[in-house]
Amino acid sequence: MAKTQSDMWNERYANEAFVYGETPNQFFKEELLKLEAGSILLPAEGEGRNAVFAASQLWQVNAFDQSKQGRLKAINLAEKHQVEIKYDIADFENFNSDKESYDCIALIYAHVSEIKRQVYHRLILDYLKPGGILLLEGFSKKQLGKKSGGPGQEAMLFSKEILLDDFSNLEVLKLEELDVELNEGEFHQGMASVIRFVGRKID
């Protein structure tokens, strides 16, 4: 029987070490600190590093991921830092929450297949309040072939044009493609080509 995506992530997260580190993504941290705390949704949150940081900054945190191992590590990390997070086992298609209920949604290295990407991106925006902020950091097309992280499939990588199309109903506050030095656990190490996007949902 072929491995599912959840099987793959459960295997990756099975080790005691946090494979993407315990500290938040730098872009996520910097942008979140600019915002007034409210409610935040973190899809494909993995081991919980960004969710726990948001909770430490008094955000009401809801996260989801398809990996049970990821959720377990996230809950343990939250307990270590004495914060509370809500974390569901779900993927983009079966996650369920009230529409327009989040002040911020953050997609941090949430790469999915090309045929599902636009559908998922537009689906997730239904949960963002009018005036709410979307944060996204992911690997750009230029990351292909580099060993510092990423899915290794060009179709799963981002470009500015892709994000502008997927999030065409957002006001673009930031959109940049740049090379950064990643130091995020075992799987994000070294120089990487990333895209960073900040958008506001138009009222």
RAZI-V598201 format. One line per field, one symbol per residue. phi: phi as a letter, one per 40 degrees, with the letter a starting at -180 (. if undefined). psi: psi as a letter, one per 40 degrees, with the letter a starting at -180 (. if undefined). burial: b if it has 9 or more other ideal C-beta (glycine too) atoms within 8 Angstrom, else e. Layout:
phi: ???
psi: ???
burial: ???
This chain:
phi: .ccccccccccccccccccbgbccdccdccccccbccabbbbcfcgcgcccccdcccgccbbbaaccccccdcccccccdcfbbbbbbcabccbcbaccfbbcabbbbfccbcdcbdccccccccccccdgcbbbabaccdccdgcbchhcgbdcccbbdccccccbccbcccaaabacbccabgccbbhcacbbbbbbbccd
psi: hiiiddddddddedidiheeieiihdddddddeeihibhihgifebeeddddddddeeihhhiiiehdddddddddddddefihihhihiaddeihihifehdihhghfghiideeddddddddedehiheihhhhhihideeheieeiieehddeiiidddddddfeeihhdhhihihihhggadeghahihihhhhihhh.
burial: eeeeebebbbebbeeeebbbbeebbebbbebbeebeebbbbbbbbbbbbbbbbbbebebebbbbbbbebbbebbbebbeebeeebebbebebeebebeebebbbbbbbbbbbeeebbeebbbbbbebbbeebbbbbbbbbbebbebebbbeeeeebbbbbebbbebbeebebeebebeeeebebbebbbeebbbbbbbbbbee
